[in-house]
């Protein structure tokens, strides 16, 4: 069995990322800019922002067109290493 046949996803594919962080006025724009650096075709319709019930945290759901497993890994690494990001699902 080759590595390609072991892939869980068939690329390219639409892939939703949920990114959570503390409430900050620049959180959404900063994270969307970061994602757009890896997925330049990102459309605003593929981004949704939601505040937690306490108002302390917020989450972005961003759906990207992933071109490969490496593309997703690189994007995940960029997001998880950003200081404003607490969790990426």
Phi, psi and omega in degrees: 000129181275164180299323181296323181284347178271353180299139177279337183243151173258119184264148356288154178211158175277131185224118179276136175242133175251120184242124182243145178202173177289154180303127179204138184301329183259005184304304185299310183295322179295314183289321177298318177298318178298312180296318180298333176295335179256341181222077187298342180273008181302130180255143180303332179292345180265014182234129173226142183243138180218135177269150175289163181298330179278343182081000181279329183239163174218155178228143174248133168251119182236123179258119181249161170265105182276132182264341180194170175297321178298320178300313178296318180298317180295317179295316179300316179298317179297318180291312184292338180269356179281137185295336181276347185265129177261319185214143172233126177243000000 
